[in-house]
């Protein structure tokens, strides 16, 4: 049974959003840097997407659909924002 690309992507993006939230609380200067954390989340999303496309081309997982990308990105963004609001 092949793992779901959407589940892998959503879990990776949720962990990334939580990590970005915690890092931005520990070092607040990150929020004022040249790349805001939510924009960094988009760049990290691209890296995960490229890795999943590579795995899909080798037949290790199924293709990542657009609704999986949207769900994963919003999960990461909401965890980032929730972390900032609840712990700040």
N, CA, C and O atoms as CSV, one atom per row, in Angstrom:
chain,resi,resn,atom,element,x,y,z
A,1,UNK,N,N,0.839,-1.180,0.000
A,1,UNK,CA,C,0.000,0.000,0.000
A,1,UNK,C,C,0.889,1.250,0.000
A,1,UNK,O,O,1.794,1.380,0.823
A,2,UNK,N,N,0.617,2.153,-0.925
A,2,UNK,CA,C,1.388,3.385,-1.030
A,2,UNK,C,C,0.856,4.419,-0.040
A,2,UNK,O,O,-0.356,4.544,0.137
A,3,UNK,N,N,1.757,5.159,0.604
A,3,UNK,CA,C,1.290,6.221,1.505
A,3,UNK,C,C,0.647,7.359,0.704
A,3,UNK,O,O,0.980,7.592,-0.458
A,4,UNK,N,N,-0.258,8.040,1.343
A,4,UNK,CA,C,-0.954,9.152,0.709
A,4,UNK,C,C,-0.043,10.376,0.669
A,4,UNK,O,O,0.493,10.798,1.694
A,5,UNK,N,N,0.122,10.934,-0.515
A,5,UNK,CA,C,0.948,12.130,-0.665
A,5,UNK,C,C,0.334,13.301,0.093
A,5,UNK,O,O,1.055,14.123,0.658
A,6,UNK,N,N,-0.986,13.380,0.106
A,6,UNK,CA,C,-1.649,14.478,0.818
A,6,UNK,C,C,-1.399,14.400,2.317
A,6,UNK,O,O,-1.180,15.425,2.962
A,7,UNK,N,N,-1.429,13.203,2.873
A,7,UNK,CA,C,-1.194,13.036,4.310
A,7,UNK,C,C,0.256,13.374,4.666
A,7,UNK,O,O,0.512,14.020,5.681
A,8,UNK,N,N,1.192,12.941,3.839
A,8,UNK,CA,C,2.606,13.244,4.082
A,8,UNK,C,C,2.833,14.753,4.004
A,8,UNK,O,O,3.505,15.329,4.858
A,9,UNK,N,N,2.273,15.383,2.983
A,9,UNK,CA,C,2.449,16.815,2.781
A,9,UNK,C,C,1.810,17.614,3.919
A,9,UNK,O,O,2.416,18.553,4.436
A,10,UNK,N,N,0.590,17.242,4.305
A,10,UNK,CA,C,-0.099,17.971,5.379
A,10,UNK,C,C,0.660,17.837,6.697
A,10,UNK,O,O,0.785,18.814,7.435
A,11,UNK,N,N,1.164,16.650,7.001
A,11,UNK,CA,C,1.921,16.460,8.238
A,11,UNK,C,C,3.226,17.261,8.208
A,11,UNK,O,O,3.605,17.873,9.206
A,12,UNK,N,N,3.902,17.256,7.077
A,12,UNK,CA,C,5.160,18.000,6.965
A,12,UNK,C,C,4.919,19.501,7.080
A,12,UNK,O,O,5.692,20.200,7.736
A,13,UNK,N,N,3.873,19.998,6.460
A,13,UNK,CA,C,3.584,21.427,6.515
A,13,UNK,C,C,3.097,21.836,7.904
A,13,UNK,O,O,3.421,22.929,8.369
A,14,UNK,N,N,2.324,20.975,8.573
A,14,UNK,CA,C,1.888,21.284,9.933
A,14,UNK,C,C,3.093,21.360,10.872
A,14,UNK,O,O,3.183,22.265,11.701
A,15,UNK,N,N,4.008,20.413,10.738
A,15,UNK,CA,C,5.215,20.436,11.570
A,15,UNK,C,C,6.062,21.670,11.259
A,15,UNK,O,O,6.642,22.268,12.165
A,16,UNK,N,N,6.135,22.049,9.994
A,16,UNK,CA,C,6.889,23.233,9.608
A,16,UNK,C,C,6.246,24.500,10.165
A,16,UNK,O,O,6.950,25.384,10.653
A,17,UNK,N,N,4.926,24.597,10.099
A,17,UNK,CA,C,4.228,25.763,10.647
A,17,UNK,C,C,4.436,25.891,12.147
A,17,UNK,O,O,4.665,26.987,12.658
A,18,UNK,N,N,4.355,24.766,12.850
A,18,UNK,CA,C,4.591,24.782,14.286
A,18,UNK,C,C,6.030,25.179,14.587
A,18,UNK,O,O,6.287,25.974,15.490
A,19,UNK,N,N,6.961,24.623,13.830
A,19,UNK,CA,C,8.376,24.966,14.014
A,19,UNK,C,C,8.657,26.434,13.743
A,19,UNK,O,O,9.386,27.080,14.496
A,20,UNK,N,N,8.082,26.964,12.670
A,20,UNK,CA,C,8.272,28.389,12.363
A,20,UNK,C,C,7.688,29.272,13.463
A,20,UNK,O,O,8.263,30.301,13.816
A,21,UNK,N,N,6.553,28.865,13.993
A,21,UNK,CA,C,5.942,29.634,15.081
A,21,UNK,C,C,6.816,29.660,16.319
A,21,UNK,O,O,6.995,30.709,16.938
A,22,UNK,N,N,7.362,28.507,16.681
A,22,UNK,CA,C,8.214,28.438,17.860
A,22,UNK,C,C,9.528,29.183,17.653
A,22,UNK,O,O,10.015,29.853,18.564
A,23,UNK,N,N,10.098,29.068,16.465
A,23,UNK,CA,C,11.354,29.775,16.172
A,23,UNK,C,C,11.122,31.280,16.164
A,23,UNK,O,O,11.960,32.037,16.652
A,24,UNK,N,N,9.998,31.719,15.616
A,24,UNK,CA,C,9.743,33.161,15.573
A,24,UNK,C,C,9.442,33.723,16.958
A,24,UNK,O,O,9.606,34.922,17.186
A,25,UNK,N,N,9.002,32.873,17.887
A,25,UNK,CA,C,8.834,33.334,19.267
A,25,UNK,C,C,10.176,33.413,19.982
A,25,UNK,O,O,10.407,34.324,20.778
A,26,UNK,N,N,11.052,32.470,19.702
A,26,UNK,CA,C,12.367,32.468,20.348
A,26,UNK,C,C,13.242,33.600,19.825
A,26,UNK,O,O,13.984,34.216,20.591
A,27,UNK,N,N,13.160,33.877,18.524
A,27,UNK,CA,C,13.951,34.942,17.896
A,27,UNK,C,C,13.010,35.872,17.142
A,27,UNK,O,O,12.792,35.685,15.945
A,28,UNK,N,N,12.446,36.872,17.822
A,28,UNK,CA,C,11.461,37.761,17.191
A,28,UNK,C,C,11.991,38.546,15.998
A,28,UNK,O,O,11.205,39.039,15.189
A,29,UNK,N,N,13.312,38.673,15.875
A,29,UNK,CA,C,13.873,39.418,14.753
A,29,UNK,C,C,13.527,38.749,13.423
A,29,UNK,O,O,13.566,39.399,12.378
A,30,UNK,N,N,13.193,37.468,13.451
A,30,UNK,CA,C,12.812,36.753,12.230
A,30,UNK,C,C,11.575,37.378,11.588
A,30,UNK,O,O,11.445,37.396,10.365
A,31,UNK,N,N,10.674,37.888,12.417
A,31,UNK,CA,C,9.440,38.483,11.894
A,31,UNK,C,C,9.692,39.757,11.101
A,31,UNK,O,O,8.891,40.123,10.241
A,32,UNK,N,N,10.804,40.435,11.386
A,32,UNK,CA,C,11.120,41.688,10.700
A,32,UNK,C,C,12.164,41.508,9.613
A,32,UNK,O,O,12.628,42.492,9.036
A,33,UNK,N,N,12.541,40.277,9.324
A,33,UNK,CA,C,13.577,40.007,8.338
A,33,UNK,C,C,13.092,40.203,6.911
A,33,UNK,O,O,11.944,40.586,6.684
A,34,UNK,N,N,13.968,39.939,5.953
A,34,UNK,CA,C,13.609,40.139,4.549
A,34,UNK,C,C,12.547,39.155,4.052
A,34,UNK,O,O,11.816,39.453,3.108
A,35,UNK,N,N,12.464,37.989,4.686
A,35,UNK,CA,C,11.457,36.995,4.297
A,35,UNK,C,C,10.605,36.689,5.519
A,35,UNK,O,O,11.071,36.006,6.432
A,36,UNK,N,N,9.358,37.180,5.562
A,36,UNK,CA,C,8.482,36.878,6.698
A,36,UNK,C,C,8.203,35.374,6.787
A,36,UNK,O,O,8.253,34.677,5.773
A,37,UNK,N,N,7.914,34.873,7.981
A,37,UNK,CA,C,7.716,33.436,8.152
A,37,UNK,C,C,6.632,32.819,7.257
A,37,UNK,O,O,6.791,31.685,6.804
A,38,UNK,N,N,5.553,33.530,6.998
A,38,UNK,CA,C,4.536,32.945,6.120
A,38,UNK,C,C,5.024,32.821,4.679
A,38,UNK,O,O,4.624,31.904,3.961
A,39,UNK,N,N,5.874,33.730,4.264
A,39,UNK,CA,C,6.467,33.606,2.926
A,39,UNK,C,C,7.507,32.486,2.912
A,39,UNK,O,O,7.664,31.793,1.907
A,40,UNK,N,N,8.211,32.314,4.020
A,40,UNK,CA,C,9.154,31.196,4.128
A,40,UNK,C,C,8.393,29.880,4.069
A,40,UNK,O,O,8.901,28.892,3.538
A,41,UNK,N,N,7.178,29.861,4.611
A,41,UNK,CA,C,6.349,28.653,4.552
A,41,UNK,C,C,6.023,28.290,3.107
A,41,UNK,O,O,5.956,27.109,2.768
A,42,UNK,N,N,5.823,29.280,2.263
A,42,UNK,CA,C,5.572,29.016,0.844
A,42,UNK,C,C,6.813,28.409,0.193
A,42,UNK,O,O,6.701,27.471,-0.595
A,43,UNK,N,N,7.986,28.933,0.514
A,43,UNK,CA,C,9.224,28.390,-0.049
A,43,UNK,C,C,9.469,26.963,0.430
A,43,UNK,O,O,9.883,26.108,-0.354
A,44,UNK,N,N,9.220,26.702,1.696
A,44,UNK,CA,C,9.391,25.348,2.234
A,44,UNK,C,C,8.365,24.412,1.606
A,44,UNK,O,O,8.654,23.242,1.356
A,45,UNK,N,N,7.175,24.930,1.355
A,45,UNK,CA,C,6.136,24.155,0.686
A,45,UNK,C,C,6.595,23.706,-0.694
A,45,UNK,O,O,6.338,22.575,-1.105
A,46,UNK,N,N,7.275,24.597,-1.406
A,46,UNK,CA,C,7.799,24.245,-2.719
A,46,UNK,C,C,8.808,23.098,-2.617
A,46,UNK,O,O,8.795,22.181,-3.438
A,47,UNK,N,N,9.672,23.151,-1.617
A,47,UNK,CA,C,10.662,22.087,-1.445
A,47,UNK,C,C,10.002,20.738,-1.157
A,47,UNK,O,O,10.393,19.718,-1.724
A,48,UNK,N,N,8.995,20.737,-0.269
A,48,UNK,CA,C,8.271,19.494,0.011
A,48,UNK,C,C,7.556,18.991,-1.238
A,48,UNK,O,O,7.527,17.792,-1.513
A,49,UNK,N,N,6.981,19.924,-1.986
A,49,UNK,CA,C,6.260,19.553,-3.199
A,49,UNK,C,C,7.200,18.923,-4.223
A,49,UNK,O,O,6.855,17.924,-4.854
A,50,UNK,N,N,8.380,19.504,-4.387
A,50,UNK,CA,C,9.356,18.934,-5.325
A,50,UNK,C,C,9.801,17.539,-4.885
A,50,UNK,O,O,9.965,16.648,-5.718
A,51,UNK,N,N,9.993,17.352,-3.600
A,51,UNK,CA,C,10.386,16.032,-3.097
A,51,UNK,C,C,9.276,15.003,-3.326
A,51,UNK,O,O,9.548,13.856,-3.680
A,52,UNK,N,N,8.043,15.417,-3.123
A,52,UNK,CA,C,6.919,14.490,-3.341
A,52,UNK,C,C,6.723,14.199,-4.826
A,52,UNK,O,O,6.365,13.079,-5.192
A,53,UNK,N,N,6.950,15.190,-5.683
A,53,UNK,CA,C,6.850,14.930,-7.125
A,53,UNK,C,C,7.926,13.951,-7.576
A,53,UNK,O,O,7.678,13.103,-8.434
A,54,UNK,N,N,9.115,14.065,-7.003
A,54,UNK,CA,C,10.191,13.139,-7.324
A,54,UNK,C,C,9.828,11.723,-6.870
A,54,UNK,O,O,10.036,10.760,-7.608
A,55,UNK,N,N,9.291,11.600,-5.669
A,55,UNK,CA,C,8.891,10.282,-5.172
A,55,UNK,C,C,7.737,9.715,-6.002
A,55,UNK,O,O,7.682,8.508,-6.239
A,56,UNK,N,N,6.824,10.568,-6.441
A,56,UNK,CA,C,5.703,10.102,-7.260
A,56,UNK,C,C,6.180,9.643,-8.629
A,56,UNK,O,O,5.638,8.688,-9.185
A,57,UNK,N,N,7.190,10.312,-9.179
A,57,UNK,CA,C,7.687,9.908,-10.491
A,57,UNK,C,C,8.391,8.553,-10.429
A,57,UNK,O,O,8.467,7.841,-11.430
A,58,UNK,N,N,8.902,8.201,-9.255
A,58,UNK,CA,C,9.524,6.887,-9.078
A,58,UNK,C,C,8.521,5.827,-8.642
A,58,UNK,O,O,8.885,4.662,-8.483
A,59,UNK,N,N,7.265,6.214,-8.447
A,59,UNK,CA,C,6.222,5.261,-8.097
A,59,UNK,C,C,6.158,4.917,-6.622
A,59,UNK,O,O,5.536,3.921,-6.252
A,60,UNK,N,N,6.783,5.710,-5.774
A,60,UNK,CA,C,6.780,5.414,-4.345
A,60,UNK,C,C,5.505,5.867,-3.652
A,60,UNK,O,O,5.065,5.242,-2.687
A,61,UNK,N,N,4.911,6.950,-4.140
A,61,UNK,CA,C,3.665,7.469,-3.591
A,61,UNK,C,C,2.783,7.912,-4.739
A,61,UNK,O,O,3.210,7.956,-5.893
A,62,UNK,N,N,1.547,8.239,-4.403
A,62,UNK,CA,C,0.643,8.775,-5.416
A,62,UNK,C,C,0.934,10.244,-5.662
A,62,UNK,O,O,1.732,10.857,-4.953
A,63,UNK,N,N,0.292,10.796,-6.657
A,63,UNK,CA,C,0.479,12.212,-6.985
A,63,UNK,C,C,-0.189,13.096,-5.937
A,63,UNK,O,O,-1.223,12.737,-5.373
A,64,UNK,N,N,0.406,14.240,-5.687
A,64,UNK,CA,C,-0.157,15.218,-4.771
A,64,UNK,C,C,-1.109,16.109,-5.558
A,64,UNK,O,O,-0.697,16.800,-6.490
A,65,UNK,N,N,-2.361,16.090,-5.187
A,65,UNK,CA,C,-3.378,16.900,-5.858
A,65,UNK,C,C,-3.407,18.305,-5.273
A,65,UNK,O,O,-2.864,18.544,-4.195
A,66,UNK,N,N,-4.035,19.224,-5.976
A,66,UNK,CA,C,-4.062,20.618,-5.545
A,66,UNK,C,C,-4.787,20.793,-4.213
A,66,UNK,O,O,-4.367,21.608,-3.392
A,67,UNK,N,N,-5.861,20.051,-3.982
A,67,UNK,CA,C,-6.565,20.187,-2.700
A,67,UNK,C,C,-5.689,19.730,-1.539
A,67,UNK,O,O,-5.838,20.241,-0.429
A,68,UNK,N,N,-4.788,18.791,-1.763
A,68,UNK,CA,C,-3.837,18.379,-0.741
A,68,UNK,C,C,-2.823,19.472,-0.450
A,68,UNK,O,O,-2.429,19.679,0.698
A,69,UNK,N,N,-2.402,20.170,-1.501
A,69,UNK,CA,C,-1.475,21.292,-1.318
A,69,UNK,C,C,-2.124,22.409,-0.510
A,69,UNK,O,O,-1.517,22.959,0.410
A,70,UNK,N,N,-3.349,22.733,-0.859
A,70,UNK,CA,C,-4.060,23.813,-0.165
A,70,UNK,C,C,-4.282,23.445,1.294
A,70,UNK,O,O,-4.055,24.265,2.184
A,71,UNK,N,N,-4.725,22.219,1.544
A,71,UNK,CA,C,-4.957,21.764,2.914
A,71,UNK,C,C,-3.670,21.795,3.729
A,71,UNK,O,O,-3.664,22.259,4.869
A,72,UNK,N,N,-2.590,21.304,3.150
A,72,UNK,CA,C,-1.313,21.287,3.855
A,72,UNK,C,C,-0.792,22.677,4.153
A,72,UNK,O,O,-0.320,22.944,5.258
A,73,UNK,N,N,-0.875,23.572,3.166
A,73,UNK,CA,C,-0.381,24.930,3.387
A,73,UNK,C,C,-1.199,25.632,4.451
A,73,UNK,O,O,-0.629,26.272,5.334
A,74,UNK,N,N,-2.516,25.532,4.395
A,74,UNK,CA,C,-3.337,26.197,5.391
A,74,UNK,C,C,-3.162,25.584,6.774
A,74,UNK,O,O,-3.266,26.292,7.775
A,75,UNK,N,N,-2.900,24.287,6.848
A,75,UNK,CA,C,-2.614,23.663,8.144
A,75,UNK,C,C,-1.340,24.267,8.735
A,75,UNK,O,O,-1.299,24.601,9.919
A,76,UNK,N,N,-0.312,24.405,7.917
A,76,UNK,CA,C,0.932,25.009,8.390
A,76,UNK,C,C,0.754,26.467,8.780
A,76,UNK,O,O,1.263,26.903,9.812
A,77,UNK,N,N,0.038,27.221,7.962
A,77,UNK,CA,C,-0.171,28.646,8.245
A,77,UNK,C,C,-0.996,28.834,9.520
A,77,UNK,O,O,-0.681,29.697,10.338
A,78,UNK,N,N,-2.043,28.037,9.691
A,78,UNK,CA,C,-2.874,28.168,10.893
A,78,UNK,C,C,-2.122,27.742,12.147
A,78,UNK,O,O,-2.294,28.349,13.204
A,79,UNK,N,N,-1.293,26.712,12.046
A,79,UNK,CA,C,-0.483,26.335,13.200
A,79,UNK,C,C,0.554,27.406,13.523
A,79,UNK,O,O,0.819,27.675,14.695
A,80,UNK,N,N,1.134,28.007,12.515
A,80,UNK,CA,C,2.071,29.111,12.751
A,80,UNK,C,C,1.357,30.258,13.464
A,80,UNK,O,O,1.816,30.726,14.505
A,81,UNK,N,N,0.246,30.703,12.909
A,81,UNK,CA,C,-0.476,31.830,13.500
A,81,UNK,C,C,-1.025,31.493,14.883
A,81,UNK,O,O,-0.988,32.326,15.789
A,82,UNK,N,N,-1.532,30.272,15.044
A,82,UNK,CA,C,-2.045,29.850,16.349
A,82,UNK,C,C,-0.952,29.801,17.399
A,82,UNK,O,O,-1.174,30.190,18.546
A,83,UNK,N,N,0.209,29.336,17.025
A,83,UNK,CA,C,1.337,29.303,17.944
A,83,UNK,C,C,1.720,30.718,18.364
A,83,UNK,O,O,1.964,30.987,19.540
A,84,UNK,N,N,1.767,31.615,17.387
A,84,UNK,CA,C,2.123,33.011,17.696
A,84,UNK,C,C,1.085,33.664,18.600
A,84,UNK,O,O,1.440,34.414,19.510
A,85,UNK,N,N,-0.179,33.391,18.362
A,85,UNK,CA,C,-1.237,34.034,19.165
A,85,UNK,C,C,-1.298,33.436,20.570
A,85,UNK,O,O,-1.417,34.170,21.552
A,86,UNK,N,N,-1.218,32.116,20.670
A,86,UNK,CA,C,-1.393,31.469,21.971
A,86,UNK,C,C,-0.179,31.597,22.881
A,86,UNK,O,O,-0.336,31.675,24.100
A,87,UNK,N,N,1.019,31.622,22.325
A,87,UNK,CA,C,2.205,31.636,23.159
A,87,UNK,C,C,2.884,33.003,23.281
A,87,UNK,O,O,3.820,33.165,24.064
A,88,UNK,N,N,2.415,33.979,22.510
A,88,UNK,CA,C,3.044,35.305,22.574
A,88,UNK,C,C,2.482,36.123,23.723
A,88,UNK,O,O,2.896,37.265,23.927
